[in-house]
């Protein structure tokens, strides 16, 4: 990328196309911040449990990204398949570009900051598009066909756009003070998984017969069935990622 102020101006056409969250005209009251934070968490949780249209809730076989999903705040087979990965990657790239002076930015100039924010959002969308296409092409969802693959890519990119604007809500001062959107969404995803695996009423078959996915419900059912002289469903141990619905 070329040096000098002209390089930053190349982003201006992109900035004109990117919608943005308007900064508040006054300090947002604390109760409003709590409300906006709760809405952002709820939107993220809903997207984390909405299955992708055109594929099963979970693809068959072991999950190759199982160990990084906690970091990316992603859920397999859902709208949040990509999680916060595109946003974090785009932010890191822009920090490297501006920090190394490949792109000269005056942080005291509001216009420069807005152009950099627009470039970061556009880069996040491009990264999400690349990751979504890679997921489809590498067979993460099996043979879905051309139309099915296009629909999956569209859903994943749209969900990443939602994450971009959830992150911007916090950056513009609508969220809880001192709270990072990425950290909060990652914690929300982890807490949601803990609660789901504790109280999930879904029954699964992990090779030992049907059992409740939720550990608490499985323990209660096992205790009640044992007291009634009936054979319990199965062990209350949680099932693994390769054999269980996530």
WOKA-V325293 format. One record per backbone hydrogen bond with DSSP energy under -1.0 kcal/mol. NH is the residue of the N-H (numbers start at 1). CO is the residue of the C=O. E is the energy in kcal/mol with one decimal. If there is no record, write none. Layout:
{{NH	CO	E} {NH	CO	E}}
This chain:
{{7	4	-1.2} {9	5	-1.3} {11	8	-1.4} {12	9	-1.1} {15	11	-2.5} {16	12	-1.8} {18	14	-1.2} {33	29	-2.1} {34	30	-2.4} {35	31	-2.0} {36	32	-2.9} {37	33	-2.5} {38	34	-2.5} {39	35	-2.3} {40	36	-2.4} {41	37	-2.4} {42	38	-2.3} {43	39	-2.7} {44	40	-2.1} {45	41	-2.5} {46	42	-2.6} {47	43	-2.3} {48	44	-1.7} {49	46	-1.2} {52	77	-2.3} {55	52	-1.3} {66	63	-1.4} {68	65	-1.1} {72	68	-2.4} {73	69	-1.2} {74	69	-1.8} {75	80	-1.3} {78	75	-1.5} {79	50	-1.8} {81	78	-1.3} {84	72	-2.9} {85	82	-1.6} {88	84	-2.5} {89	85	-2.7} {90	86	-2.4} {91	87	-2.3} {92	88	-2.3} {93	89	-2.4} {94	90	-2.3} {95	91	-1.9} {96	92	-2.2} {97	93	-2.5} {98	94	-2.5} {99	95	-2.6} {100	96	-1.9} {101	98	-1.0} {102	97	-1.5} {103	97	-1.5} {109	106	-2.0} {113	109	-1.8} {114	110	-2.3} {115	111	-2.0} {116	112	-2.2} {117	113	-2.3} {118	114	-2.2} {119	115	-2.3} {120	116	-2.4} {121	117	-2.2} {122	118	-2.4} {123	119	-2.5} {124	120	-2.1} {125	121	-1.9} {126	122	-2.1} {127	123	-2.7} {128	124	-2.4} {129	125	-2.3} {130	126	-2.3} {131	127	-2.7} {132	128	-2.6} {133	129	-2.4} {134	130	-2.1} {135	131	-2.5} {136	132	-2.0} {137	133	-2.9} {138	134	-2.3} {139	136	-1.3} {140	135	-2.3} {144	142	-1.1} {149	145	-2.3} {150	146	-2.2} {151	147	-2.2} {152	148	-2.2} {153	149	-2.4} {154	150	-2.3} {155	151	-2.2} {156	152	-2.5} {157	153	-2.5} {158	154	-2.2} {159	155	-2.3} {160	156	-1.9} {161	157	-2.0} {162	158	-1.7} {163	159	-1.9} {164	160	-2.2} {165	161	-1.9} {166	162	-2.1} {167	163	-2.4} {168	164	-1.8} {169	165	-1.8} {170	166	-1.1} {171	167	-1.9} {172	168	-2.3} {173	170	-1.3} {174	169	-2.3} {179	176	-1.7} {184	180	-2.4} {185	181	-2.8} {186	182	-2.2} {187	183	-2.4} {188	184	-2.6} {189	185	-2.3} {190	186	-2.1} {191	187	-2.7} {192	188	-2.4} {193	189	-1.9} {194	190	-2.2} {195	191	-2.5} {196	192	-2.4} {197	193	-2.7} {199	195	-2.1} {200	196	-1.8} {204	211	-2.8} {211	204	-2.2} {213	202	-3.0} {214	200	-1.9} {215	197	-2.5} {216	198	-1.8} {218	214	-2.3} {219	215	-2.4} {220	216	-2.3} {221	217	-2.7} {222	218	-2.3} {223	219	-2.3} {224	220	-2.6} {225	221	-2.9} {226	222	-2.1} {227	223	-2.1} {228	224	-1.6} {229	226	-1.0} {230	225	-2.5} {244	240	-1.4}}
